[in-house]
Amino acid sequence: MNHECTLYKTMDYLAKKWTMLILLELRKGEQEWKRFSAIKDSVKDITPKVLSERLKDLEVEGLVIKRIDTSSFPIKSEYRLTESGEELVDTIKQIKHWALKWKVVNEACLVQDCRRCTL
């Protein structure tokens, strides 16, 4: 595959471990902004270093926006999906539906919206 291919370039950052789970985590719940520590607590087994790297990558790609709250100590980093990130999560959910149909039998996922997922 040509390294200049749109799909190649897109998969270069999306296929990195944890990336799609981070995007899904940012979509979960009713809160628009999520603190770094909340993301870290929800994405089990990810290290702070890797989470930081992935969030930076997603920010560079325009899928995530970061804001820093300096009004108190310690300083808080918060993240939310951009419009582009929201649309990508919709695509990830389509992959979930494909997997449920063809590959993975998971009763809980069949009846639950990803935004409210507790798995």
N, C-alpha and C positions, 0 to 999 in steps of 0.2 A: 504494500500500500504506500502511496506517495505521502511523504511527510507534510506536504502542503494541503492535503485533502482536508476538507472541513470536518468530516467525521473523525479522521485521525487526530486532528488538533483538539476536537471536543472530548473525545475519549481519553486523551492524554491526561486531562485533569479530572474527568468524571470517574474514571476507572480506578483512581487511587483509593486504597483502603480507607474506609470511614466517610468518604465524601458524600455519598448519597444518604447515609444515615444521619449525617449532620444536617443536610438539607431538610430531611423529613422531620428531624427534631425541631428545627426552627419553625416549621409549619404547625407543629402540634400545639394544642391548647388555644386559649383565647388571647393570650398575651402577644402583642406584636413584637416587642423587644425581649430578647433573652440574654441573661447574663452569661458570661463565659463559664462561671462555676456551675450554673444550672445545666448548661449543655454538657459539661464534663461529667456531672453526676448522672445524667440521663443516658449518655452514650457509654455504656459499660466497657471497661478495659482499654479505652483510649487514653494515651498519656497526654498531659498538658502540652508537651512540646509538639506532638503530632496534631492535636486539636488546633493549636495556634497556627501551625503551618497550613493546615487545610483551610482554616478561616481566612488566612491571608490570600491563599490561592483563589478562593471563592470571591473574595473582595476584588482582587485584580480582574477576575473574569466578569465582574459586574452582577454577580448573583446574590451577593450579600453586602449590606451596608453596616459599618461599624460606627458606634458613637462612644465617646468616653465621657463619663460623669466624674468631674473633678470636684464636685461640691462637697464631698466628704472623703474621709480616709478610711480604708484604702480606696484608691481610685477604681471605678468599676467600668469594665468594658462590656458593652451590650451590642447585640447583633440582631438584624432582621433581614428577611428576604426582600430582594428588589422585585419589581414586577416580572422581570425576566426569571428570577429564581422561583417565584410562585408558579409561573408557567412550566418551568422545568419539573417542579414537584408534581404537577398534573401529569406530565409524561411518565415520571417514575411510578405514579399510581396506575397508569395504564400497563406498565410492565408487571406490577403486582397482579392485576386482573388477568393478564396473560398467564402468569405463573400459576395462579389458582385454577385456571381452566385446564392447563396442559401439564403442569409439572409438580406442583406442591399441593397436597391436601392439608388444609389448615382451616378447620371449622370456625375458629375465632376470627380469622381475617375475612371470612366470607360475609360476616354480619357486622363488621365494625369499620367505621370510617377511620382512615389513618390519622386524622386530626385529633381523634379521641383515643388513640391506641394506648393501651397500658402494657402491651407485651414487651 
